[in-house]
Amino acid sequence: MKNIFYALLFFAVISLFFIFKEKQKTQSVPEQNMVKNEKQIYVGAWVGGFWENQKLNISPLFNFQNTLGKKMAIANFYDGWEYLASPEFINNLNQISSHGWVPMVSSNPYFFAGCPGKKEDNLYQKIASGSCDQFLKEIADNLKSYNKPILLRFAWEMNLPQMYWSIPLLNSTNNDFKNAWIHFHNVLKNNGAINVQWVLSFNTTGQNTIPYKELYPGDGFVDWVALDGYNWGKTPFKNVFEQSYQELTSITAKPIMLSETNSVPNDYKATWLSQLLTELPDTFPQIKAIIFFNEDKSNLGEVDWRIEKSTNYINSVKSGLNNTIYSSEYSLPQ
C-alpha cells in the first residue's frame, strides 16, 4: 500500500512540474514577441487657428496630423490666466481630450479684477504673498473638476527681457518669480488639483536672458522643464539647443520638453527638421517631448512657420516621425 502511495505521489509531483513548465513557457511567448522601446518622445503641436478668442476649432490640428500622417499626443494653445477659472474652459478641455490629445495651456499672468494691482506693482510678489489666493483657489476648483491630465505652461519664456510678464517688466526679482511659482503650485495642490502637471518653460539661453538656475523653484514644484528654440537662419539643430540643454540638465534631472520649435522657411529648413527628429534621441536623451509651433504669422510682419508650406518640409517631418520612439499617446515620464 505504501509503495502505491509513493508511486502516486511521485507521479503527481512530476505532473505538476511539467504543468508548471508548460505554463511558464506559454506565458513567456508574448514577452519574447514584444518589441520594447523603453524611451518615448511625445509629439505635439500648436497649430494656428486651433484656438482663437477662447474658441476651439479642432480642424487645423486634424489637418496637421493628416498632413504628417501622425497623431499628436499634446495639443498646445495660448490664453490669459483669468480664463483658467472659467467653467467654459473645462468644456473646451473635454473636447480636446475627447480626440485623444492631452491639453497644454500656455498661460500668461497679469493684473485684473481677480488679482488686482497697478502697473507699477510687483505682480509676482503679489501672487507669492497670497493677495490673489481667492482667484488661485477658483483655478484649482475648476481644473480639479476636469479630472484628467492638463499641462500648465505658466509664464512661459519669462527669462526673456521683452515678454510683458518677464521679471523686470513686472518690477519683480528672480526670487519673487520662484516664490510666486511655488505658491501657485501649492494652492492648486492643496485644493485638490493634482491632475495639473507643471511645465516650467524657458527660452533658449542668450546674452540677455536670466540664467535658469536663478529662476528654478525646485524639483518638488515642477513636472516638466522646457525650452523654446528656433532656427532663425542656418544654424544646425544641435547648436540651437546644446548650450541651453547643458545649462538645464546641470540643475535638474526632470524630463525636458521642446515646448516651441521650428525653423524659418528657407532652403535649409527641410534639413533642419530632419536633424531635429533624427538627432534628438541620442544627442539630447533627457528630452521627452517636442511641440511644433506651426502658425502663419506673416500677416503680423513675422514668420510663416507652417510645415505644410513645402512638400520638402512635410517629407522631412514625416520621415523623421516614422520611428516608434515618437509617441502619439501621452503619459508623464517617470
C-alpha positions in Angstrom: 0.0 0.0 0.0 2.9 2.3 0.9 4.5 1.6 -2.5 1.3 2.6 -4.3 1.1 5.8 -2.2 4.7 6.8 -3.0 4.2 6.0 -6.7 1.1 8.2 -6.9 2.9 11.0 -5.0 5.8 10.8 -7.4 3.5 10.8 -10.4 1.7 13.9 -9.0 4.9 15.8 -8.4 6.2 15.0 -11.9 2.9 16.1 -13.4 2.8 19.4 -11.5 6.4 20.1 -12.6 5.6 19.7 -16.3 2.4 21.6 -16.0 4.3 24.5 -14.4 7.0 24.4 -17.1 4.4 24.5 -19.8 2.5 27.4 -18.2 5.8 29.3 -17.8 6.6 28.6 -21.5 3.3 29.8 -22.8 3.4 32.9 -20.6 6.8 33.8 -21.9 5.9 33.7 -25.6 4.2 37.1 -25.7 7.1 38.6 -23.8 9.6 37.3 -26.3 7.5 38.6 -29.3 7.2 42.1 -27.8 9.4 44.8 -29.3 10.2 47.1 -26.5 11.2 50.7 -26.9 11.6 52.0 -23.3 12.3 55.6 -24.4 9.3 57.6 -25.6 9.3 61.1 -27.0 5.8 62.6 -27.1 4.9 64.7 -30.1 2.6 67.7 -30.0 1.8 71.0 -31.8 0.4 74.4 -31.6 -1.4 75.0 -34.9 -2.7 78.4 -35.9 -6.5 78.6 -35.8 -6.9 75.8 -33.2 -7.7 78.4 -30.5 -8.8 81.9 -31.2 -10.6 84.3 -28.8 -11.3 81.4 -26.5 -13.0 79.4 -29.3 -11.8 75.9 -30.1 -11.5 74.7 -33.7 -10.2 71.2 -34.0 -9.9 71.2 -37.8 -6.4 72.8 -38.0 -4.9 70.2 -35.7 -6.6 67.4 -37.5 -5.4 68.7 -40.9 -1.8 69.0 -39.5 -2.0 65.4 -38.3 -3.3 64.2 -41.6 -0.5 66.1 -43.5 2.2 64.4 -41.4 0.5 61.0 -41.0 1.0 61.2 -37.3 -1.4 61.8 -34.4 -0.3 64.4 -31.9 -0.2 63.4 -28.2 -0.2 67.0 -26.9 -2.3 70.0 -28.1 -0.8 73.3 -27.1 -2.7 76.6 -27.0 -2.4 80.1 -25.5 -4.7 82.1 -23.2 -4.5 84.5 -20.4 -4.6 83.1 -16.9 -8.0 84.5 -15.9 -9.6 82.0 -18.3 -8.2 79.1 -16.2 -11.1 79.7 -13.7 -13.8 79.7 -16.3 -16.3 76.8 -16.5 -16.3 77.2 -20.3 -12.6 76.4 -20.2 -13.4 72.9 -18.9 -15.9 72.3 -21.7 -13.1 73.0 -24.2 -10.6 70.8 -22.4 -13.1 68.0 -22.6 -13.5 68.5 -26.3 -9.7 68.4 -26.7 -9.3 65.2 -24.7 -12.2 63.5 -26.5 -9.9 63.4 -29.6 -7.1 61.8 -27.7 -5.0 64.9 -27.1 -3.6 66.0 -23.7 -4.1 69.7 -23.5 -1.3 72.1 -22.7 -2.3 75.6 -21.9 0.4 78.3 -22.2 -1.0 80.9 -19.8 0.4 84.3 -19.0 -0.2 86.3 -15.8 -1.4 89.9 -15.5 -3.3 92.1 -13.1 -7.1 92.1 -13.4 -10.1 92.1 -11.1 -9.3 88.7 -9.7 -5.7 89.7 -9.0 -5.8 93.5 -8.7 -2.8 95.8 -8.9 -1.3 98.8 -10.5 1.1 98.8 -13.5 4.0 99.7 -11.2 3.2 97.0 -8.7 5.2 93.8 -8.4 2.9 91.0 -9.8 5.0 88.0 -8.8 5.4 89.3 -5.3 1.6 89.8 -5.0 1.0 86.2 -6.1 3.5 84.9 -3.7 2.1 87.0 -0.8 -1.4 85.4 -1.1 -3.1 88.6 -2.5 -4.6 86.6 -5.4 -5.4 83.4 -3.5 -9.2 83.6 -4.0 -8.6 83.6 -7.7 -6.0 80.8 -7.5 -8.5 78.7 -5.5 -11.1 79.2 -8.2 -8.5 77.9 -10.7 -7.8 74.9 -8.5 -11.5 74.0 -8.2 -12.0 74.5 -11.9 -9.1 72.4 -13.1 -9.8 69.7 -10.5 -13.2 69.3 -12.0 -11.6 68.4 -15.3 -10.2 65.3 -13.6 -7.8 64.4 -16.4 -4.2 65.4 -17.0 -3.6 69.0 -18.1 -0.2 70.6 -18.7 0.1 74.1 -17.3 2.8 76.1 -19.0 2.7 79.2 -16.8 4.5 82.4 -17.6 6.5 80.8 -20.4 9.7 82.5 -21.6 9.8 84.7 -18.5 13.6 84.7 -18.7 13.5 86.9 -21.8 13.6 90.7 -21.2 10.8 91.6 -23.7 7.9 89.4 -22.6 5.4 91.6 -20.8 5.3 89.1 -17.9 9.1 88.9 -17.7 10.7 89.5 -14.3 12.0 93.1 -15.0 8.9 94.3 -16.8 6.7 93.3 -13.8 9.0 95.1 -11.4 9.9 91.7 -9.9 13.0 89.8 -8.8 14.1 86.3 -9.6 13.1 85.2 -6.1 9.7 86.9 -6.5 9.1 84.7 -9.5 10.3 81.5 -7.8 8.1 82.3 -4.7 5.1 83.0 -6.9 5.5 79.7 -8.8 5.8 77.7 -5.6 2.8 79.5 -4.1 0.6 79.0 -7.2 1.7 75.3 -7.3 0.9 74.8 -3.6 -2.5 76.5 -3.7 -3.6 74.2 -6.6 -2.1 71.1 -5.0 -3.6 71.8 -1.6 -7.0 72.4 -3.1 -7.0 69.1 -4.9 -5.9 70.0 -8.5 -3.4 67.2 -8.6 -4.2 66.5 -12.2 -2.2 69.6 -13.2 1.3 68.9 -14.5 3.6 71.9 -14.2 5.7 72.9 -17.2 8.5 75.5 -16.5 9.3 76.8 -19.9 12.4 78.9 -20.7 13.6 80.5 -23.9 16.9 79.2 -25.1 19.7 80.9 -23.2 21.2 84.1 -24.7 23.1 87.2 -23.9 20.2 89.0 -22.3 18.3 86.0 -20.7 18.2 85.3 -17.0 20.2 82.1 -16.1 17.9 79.1 -15.5 19.2 78.3 -12.0 18.2 81.7 -10.8 14.6 81.0 -11.7 14.3 77.3 -10.9 11.9 76.7 -8.0 13.0 73.2 -7.2 12.1 69.7 -8.4 9.2 69.4 -6.0 7.3 72.1 -7.9 7.9 71.1 -11.5 6.9 68.1 -13.6 8.5 69.3 -16.8 11.2 71.8 -17.7 11.0 73.1 -21.2 12.9 75.0 -23.9 11.6 77.2 -26.7 14.1 77.4 -29.5 14.1 78.1 -33.3 16.4 78.1 -36.2 16.4 81.7 -37.5 18.8 81.1 -40.4 21.0 78.1 -41.0 22.1 77.0 -37.5 22.2 73.2 -37.1 19.7 71.8 -34.8 22.2 70.7 -32.2 23.7 74.2 -32.0 20.3 75.8 -31.3 19.8 73.8 -28.1 23.1 72.5 -26.9 24.1 75.3 -24.5 20.6 75.6 -23.1 20.3 71.8 -22.7 23.6 71.6 -20.8 22.5 74.6 -18.6 19.2 73.0 -17.8 20.4 69.4 -17.2 23.0 70.8 -14.7 20.2 71.9 -12.4 17.6 69.1 -12.7 17.0 65.6 -14.0 13.3 66.4 -14.7 12.1 65.4 -18.2 12.7 68.2 -20.8 10.2 69.3 -23.4 10.9 71.4 -26.5 7.7 73.4 -25.9 8.1 75.5 -29.1 10.3 74.7 -32.0 10.6 75.1 -35.8 12.7 76.8 -38.4 12.2 79.8 -40.6 11.3 78.9 -44.2 14.4 78.7 -46.3 16.4 76.1 -48.3 17.8 74.8 -45.0 14.5 74.2 -43.2 13.9 70.6 -44.5 17.4 69.7 -43.4 16.9 71.3 -40.0 13.6 69.5 -39.4 15.3 66.2 -40.4 18.1 66.9 -38.0 15.6 67.6 -35.2 13.9 64.3 -35.5 16.9 62.0 -36.3 19.5 63.5 -33.9 17.3 64.4 -30.9 17.0 61.0 -29.2 20.7 60.3 -28.9 22.0 63.9 -28.7 19.6 65.1 -26.0 18.4 62.0 -24.1 16.6 64.0 -21.4 14.2 65.5 -23.9 10.9 63.5 -23.8 8.5 65.7 -25.8 8.6 68.1 -28.8 5.9 70.6 -29.6 5.9 72.1 -33.1 5.0 75.7 -33.4 3.0 75.8 -36.7 1.4 79.1 -37.4 1.5 81.6 -40.3 2.3 84.9 -38.6 3.3 86.7 -41.7 0.2 89.0 -41.6 1.8 90.4 -38.4 5.1 91.1 -40.1 6.6 87.9 -38.6 7.3 84.4 -39.9 5.2 81.8 -41.7 6.2 78.8 -39.6 3.9 76.3 -41.3 5.5 73.0 -42.1 2.8 72.4 -44.8 4.2 75.3 -46.7 6.5 73.0 -48.6 6.4 69.3 -49.6 10.1 69.1 -48.7 9.3 70.3 -45.1 6.5 67.8 -44.9 8.6 64.9 -46.1 11.4 65.6 -43.7 9.0 65.6 -40.7 7.0 62.5 -42.0 10.2 60.6 -42.4 11.6 61.6 -39.0 8.4 60.8 -37.2 8.3 57.3 -38.8 10.1 56.0 -35.7 8.5 54.1 -32.8 10.3 56.4 -30.4 7.9 59.2 -31.3 4.7 58.5 -29.4 1.1 59.7 -30.0 -0.1 58.7 -26.6 0.9 60.7 -23.6 1.8 59.8 -20.0 4.1 61.6 -17.6 7.6 60.2 -17.9 8.9 58.5 -14.7 
